[in-house]
Amino acid sequence: MLFGFGDKLRSLLNGVTLSDATRLVDPIKAKKSAEEIELIRMAGQMQDEILAKAQTQIKAGKKDFELFAYGAYVGNLLGSETGYMLGRRRRPHADQHPAGAASRTGRCATATWIYYQCENTGPGGHDEPTSAAIYVLGKAPQELVDAFGIIVEAQDNTVRMLKPGASPKEIFAEHNAFMQKHGMHKEPRLHCHGQGYDG
């Protein structure tokens, strides 16, 4: 839960003793059984299929909410129970499209591009990986290609550090150092959120 919610809940439960069970619960949630690992993989495969099918629907005239509704529909057919699709769109010489705006093929180097993210649960409602892709109508601007390359490298850099006994604090610091070194913004929130936990 968000801190603000928890803090408000604490004030409303005046007189009730709350205990921090983090050290008890974290190991239980972080250690995955073979069955849980398989369900996580199934959820990731489902999201890969959603992204592949959603890509076929991206075309001039298609509205954002239609694209995201289609992804949710495909997910439900594949056994997803909860969650949502989200994303954002950029077009030539403009900020983010309104939710109901239609796609246009860019006529210049700065083409329309769509960030499409799956945040739905896998079959059985277990876990919630997050998969995403960037689709471009027209020629991808070099700035986007370069930024994407840096982000993939940053992700690979993090994955190399994810080993048993590694310090999450050190991984987070290393990630932000990498981002700054490459002229990108530091992560101000959580890095690798949900890894080792049920989504």
Buried (B, 14 or more C-beta within 10 A) or exposed (E): EEEEEEEEEEEEEEEEEEEEEEEEEEEEEEEBEEEBEEBBEBBBBBBBBBBEBBEEBBEEEBBBEBBBEBBBBBBEEBBBEEBEBBBBBBBBEEEEBEEEBBBBBBEEEBBBBBEBBBBBBBBEBBBBBBBBBBBBBBEBBEEBEEBEEBBEEBEEBBEEBEEEEEEBEEBBEBBBEBBEEBEBEEBEEEBBEEEEEBB
